[in-house]
Amino acid sequence: MENSKTCYGITYFDENDLKETKINHRVELEYYKTNKVAEDDCKYGIEIRKKEYTNNSIKVESNNIEDISNSSDKVIEIINTLKRHKVTPIGLNDVLEDLLNS
């Protein structure tokens, strides 16, 4: 079995996104398509990484959901939607469930 992942975009929270929070440092979101290849089957998934850059440290949070689809195009489409709406790792499960059930 071979696993790999490819970054399909990075987005940032700007001042407008953060004005209702107490966060005043840079926050970056990275979106990855993951794939797991086993014999003649390939399953694609999604990973989101959130990086918060504070004084002298970087806090990283991530969430990964595997085996979403056999279609790379479908997973890329979902990633583009997640990126457009700046979905964070903590929201991935709920948002993905809504997207797949609509």
Buried (B, 14 or more C-beta within 10 A) or exposed (E): EEEEBEEBBEBEBEEEEBEEEEEEEBBBBBBBBBBBEEEEEBBBBBBBBBBBEEEEEEEEEEBBBEEBBEEEEEBBEBBEEBBEEBBBBEBBEEBBEEBEEE
